[in-house]
Amino acid sequence: MILMQCHYCDSNADVSIEKNRIRVGLCEEHLQEQLEGFEEADSLSELQQYVDAYETKT
């Protein structure tokens, strides 16, 4: 298993998200911030794309 770093900070990634063969790691705090951003945007299609790209907890 490869450990990833959060895309936004120096923390270890708690989740990794892959789309179009590009994988990005997020810590729990930044994952929550991203989800809140989708909630505020109220865009179901954006949220669906994000969920579709979600892969697994590391």
MITORMAR-37003 format. One record per atom (N, C-alpha, C): residue number from 1; residue in one letter; atom name; z, y, x. Coordinates in nm, 3 decimals. Example, Ala and Ser with C-alpha at 12.3 -4.5 7.8 and 13.67 -1.06 7.14 Angstrom:
% residues 2
[1 'A' 'N' [0.780 -0.569 1.319]]
[1 'A' 'CA' [0.780 -0.450 1.230]]
[1 'A' 'C' [0.780 -0.330 1.320]]
[2 'S' 'N' [0.708 -0.225 1.285]]
[2 'S' 'CA' [0.714 -0.106 1.367]]
[2 'S' 'C' [0.787 0.003 1.290]]
% end
This chain:
% residues 58
[1 'M' 'N' [0.000 -0.118 0.084]]
[1 'M' 'CA' [0.000 0.000 0.000]]
[1 'M' 'C' [0.000 0.125 0.089]]
[2 'I' 'N' [-0.086 0.219 0.056]]
[2 'I' 'CA' [-0.097 0.344 0.130]]
[2 'I' 'C' [-0.010 0.448 0.061]]
[3 'L' 'N' [0.079 0.511 0.137]]
[3 'L' 'CA' [0.162 0.618 0.082]]
[3 'L' 'C' [0.081 0.747 0.083]]
[4 'M' 'N' [0.088 0.817 -0.029]]
[4 'M' 'CA' [0.016 0.942 -0.042]]
[4 'M' 'C' [0.113 1.059 -0.047]]
[5 'Q' 'N' [0.064 1.173 -0.011]]
[5 'Q' 'CA' [0.140 1.298 -0.019]]
[5 'Q' 'C' [0.092 1.374 -0.141]]
[6 'C' 'N' [0.182 1.448 -0.204]]
[6 'C' 'CA' [0.146 1.531 -0.318]]
[6 'C' 'C' [0.040 1.633 -0.276]]
[7 'H' 'N' [-0.055 1.655 -0.363]]
[7 'H' 'CA' [-0.163 1.751 -0.338]]
[7 'H' 'C' [-0.110 1.894 -0.325]]
[8 'Y' 'N' [0.005 1.923 -0.389]]
[8 'Y' 'CA' [0.057 2.059 -0.396]]
[8 'Y' 'C' [0.173 2.088 -0.303]]
[9 'C' 'N' [0.239 1.985 -0.249]]
[9 'C' 'CA' [0.355 2.007 -0.162]]
[9 'C' 'C' [0.364 1.893 -0.061]]
[10 'D' 'N' [0.469 1.893 0.018]]
[10 'D' 'CA' [0.485 1.793 0.124]]
[10 'D' 'C' [0.559 1.668 0.078]]
[11 'S' 'N' [0.593 1.659 -0.049]]
[11 'S' 'CA' [0.665 1.542 -0.101]]
[11 'S' 'C' [0.573 1.421 -0.108]]
[12 'N' 'N' [0.634 1.302 -0.110]]
[12 'N' 'CA' [0.557 1.181 -0.134]]
[12 'N' 'C' [0.506 1.183 -0.278]]
[13 'A' 'N' [0.388 1.130 -0.298]]
[13 'A' 'CA' [0.330 1.125 -0.432]]
[13 'A' 'C' [0.399 1.016 -0.513]]
[14 'D' 'N' [0.432 1.048 -0.638]]
[14 'D' 'CA' [0.488 0.949 -0.731]]
[14 'D' 'C' [0.377 0.883 -0.812]]
[15 'V' 'N' [0.264 0.951 -0.825]]
[15 'V' 'CA' [0.149 0.896 -0.896]]
[15 'V' 'C' [0.024 0.930 -0.817]]
[16 'S' 'N' [-0.078 0.850 -0.834]]
[16 'S' 'CA' [-0.209 0.883 -0.778]]
[16 'S' 'C' [-0.309 0.881 -0.892]]
[17 'I' 'N' [-0.400 0.976 -0.887]]
[17 'I' 'CA' [-0.500 0.992 -0.990]]
[17 'I' 'C' [-0.636 0.984 -0.922]]
[18 'E' 'N' [-0.724 0.906 -0.981]]
[18 'E' 'CA' [-0.856 0.890 -0.922]]
[18 'E' 'C' [-0.964 0.922 -1.025]]
[19 'K' 'N' [-1.062 0.998 -0.979]]
[19 'K' 'CA' [-1.177 1.029 -1.063]]
[19 'K' 'C' [-1.297 1.044 -0.970]]
[20 'N' 'N' [-1.405 0.980 -1.006]]
[20 'N' 'CA' [-1.527 0.987 -0.925]]
[20 'N' 'C' [-1.500 0.950 -0.779]]
[21 'R' 'N' [-1.418 0.847 -0.760]]
[21 'R' 'CA' [-1.383 0.793 -0.628]]
[21 'R' 'C' [-1.302 0.888 -0.541]]
[22 'I' 'N' [-1.248 0.993 -0.600]]
[22 'I' 'CA' [-1.161 1.085 -0.527]]
[22 'I' 'C' [-1.021 1.065 -0.580]]
[23 'R' 'N' [-0.926 1.037 -0.490]]
[23 'R' 'CA' [-0.788 1.009 -0.528]]
[23 'R' 'C' [-0.699 1.123 -0.483]]
[24 'V' 'N' [-0.613 1.168 -0.575]]
[24 'V' 'CA' [-0.519 1.276 -0.548]]
[24 'V' 'C' [-0.380 1.229 -0.584]]
[25 'G' 'N' [-0.283 1.259 -0.499]]
[25 'G' 'CA' [-0.144 1.223 -0.525]]
[25 'G' 'C' [-0.067 1.341 -0.581]]
[26 'L' 'N' [0.028 1.313 -0.670]]
[26 'L' 'CA' [0.114 1.417 -0.727]]
[26 'L' 'C' [0.259 1.368 -0.726]]
[27 'C' 'N' [0.350 1.457 -0.692]]
[27 'C' 'CA' [0.492 1.426 -0.708]]
[27 'C' 'C' [0.526 1.444 -0.856]]
[28 'E' 'N' [0.641 1.396 -0.896]]
[28 'E' 'CA' [0.680 1.403 -1.037]]
[28 'E' 'C' [0.684 1.547 -1.087]]
[29 'E' 'N' [0.737 1.637 -1.005]]
[29 'E' 'CA' [0.747 1.777 -1.047]]
[29 'E' 'C' [0.609 1.838 -1.075]]
[30 'H' 'N' [0.514 1.815 -0.985]]
[30 'H' 'CA' [0.381 1.874 -1.004]]
[30 'H' 'C' [0.301 1.801 -1.112]]
[31 'L' 'N' [0.326 1.674 -1.132]]
[31 'L' 'CA' [0.264 1.603 -1.244]]
[31 'L' 'C' [0.310 1.667 -1.375]]
[32 'Q' 'N' [0.440 1.692 -1.386]]
[32 'Q' 'CA' [0.495 1.754 -1.507]]
[32 'Q' 'C' [0.434 1.892 -1.530]]
[33 'E' 'N' [0.421 1.970 -1.423]]
[33 'E' 'CA' [0.360 2.103 -1.435]]
[33 'E' 'C' [0.216 2.092 -1.485]]
[34 'Q' 'N' [0.141 1.996 -1.434]]
[34 'Q' 'CA' [0.003 1.978 -1.477]]
[34 'Q' 'C' [-0.003 1.939 -1.625]]
[35 'L' 'N' [0.085 1.849 -1.666]]
[35 'L' 'CA' [0.087 1.807 -1.806]]
[35 'L' 'C' [0.125 1.923 -1.898]]
[36 'E' 'N' [0.219 2.007 -1.854]]
[36 'E' 'CA' [0.257 2.124 -1.932]]
[36 'E' 'C' [0.139 2.221 -1.944]]
[37 'G' 'N' [0.060 2.232 -1.838]]
[37 'G' 'CA' [-0.058 2.318 -1.841]]
[37 'G' 'C' [-0.158 2.271 -1.945]]
[38 'F' 'N' [-0.176 2.139 -1.956]]
[38 'F' 'CA' [-0.266 2.086 -2.057]]
[38 'F' 'C' [-0.210 2.111 -2.196]]
[39 'E' 'N' [-0.079 2.101 -2.210]]
[39 'E' 'CA' [-0.015 2.125 -2.339]]
[39 'E' 'C' [-0.037 2.270 -2.382]]
[40 'E' 'N' [-0.021 2.362 -2.287]]
[40 'E' 'CA' [-0.040 2.503 -2.317]]
[40 'E' 'C' [-0.186 2.533 -2.348]]
[41 'A' 'N' [-0.277 2.467 -2.281]]
[41 'A' 'CA' [-0.420 2.489 -2.304]]
[41 'A' 'C' [-0.462 2.431 -2.439]]
[42 'D' 'N' [-0.384 2.336 -2.487]]
[42 'D' 'CA' [-0.411 2.273 -2.617]]
[42 'D' 'C' [-0.553 2.217 -2.622]]
[43 'S' 'N' [-0.595 2.158 -2.512]]
[43 'S' 'CA' [-0.729 2.101 -2.503]]
[43 'S' 'C' [-0.719 1.949 -2.496]]
[44 'L' 'N' [-0.742 1.884 -2.607]]
[44 'L' 'CA' [-0.732 1.739 -2.613]]
[44 'L' 'C' [-0.833 1.673 -2.520]]
[45 'S' 'N' [-0.952 1.727 -2.509]]
[45 'S' 'CA' [-1.052 1.665 -2.422]]
[45 'S' 'C' [-1.011 1.672 -2.275]]
[46 'E' 'N' [-0.950 1.785 -2.233]]
[46 'E' 'CA' [-0.902 1.796 -2.095]]
[46 'E' 'C' [-0.791 1.695 -2.070]]
[47 'L' 'N' [-0.699 1.683 -2.163]]
[47 'L' 'CA' [-0.590 1.588 -2.148]]
[47 'L' 'C' [-0.643 1.445 -2.144]]
[48 'Q' 'N' [-0.741 1.415 -2.229]]
[48 'Q' 'CA' [-0.798 1.280 -2.230]]
[48 'Q' 'C' [-0.864 1.248 -2.097]]
[49 'Q' 'N' [-0.934 1.342 -2.037]]
[49 'Q' 'CA' [-0.995 1.321 -1.906]]
[49 'Q' 'C' [-0.888 1.295 -1.801]]
[50 'Y' 'N' [-0.779 1.369 -1.808]]
[50 'Y' 'CA' [-0.671 1.352 -1.712]]
[50 'Y' 'C' [-0.607 1.215 -1.728]]
[51 'V' 'N' [-0.582 1.174 -1.851]]
[51 'V' 'CA' [-0.520 1.044 -1.877]]
[51 'V' 'C' [-0.615 0.932 -1.834]]
[52 'D' 'N' [-0.743 0.946 -1.860]]
[52 'D' 'CA' [-0.841 0.846 -1.820]]
[52 'D' 'C' [-0.843 0.829 -1.668]]
[53 'A' 'N' [-0.818 0.936 -1.596]]
[53 'A' 'CA' [-0.821 0.931 -1.451]]
[53 'A' 'C' [-0.690 0.879 -1.391]]
[54 'Y' 'N' [-0.584 0.881 -1.468]]
[54 'Y' 'CA' [-0.453 0.836 -1.420]]
[54 'Y' 'C' [-0.460 0.690 -1.382]]
[55 'E' 'N' [-0.412 0.657 -1.264]]
[55 'E' 'CA' [-0.424 0.518 -1.221]]
[55 'E' 'C' [-0.292 0.445 -1.227]]
[56 'T' 'N' [-0.199 0.476 -1.142]]
[56 'T' 'CA' [-0.075 0.398 -1.139]]
[56 'T' 'C' [0.032 0.474 -1.062]]
[57 'K' 'N' [0.155 0.441 -1.089]]
[57 'K' 'CA' [0.264 0.494 -1.007]]
[57 'K' 'C' [0.262 0.420 -0.874]]
[58 'T' 'N' [0.286 0.494 -0.766]]
[58 'T' 'CA' [0.288 0.431 -0.635]]
[58 'T' 'C' [0.425 0.386 -0.599]]
% end
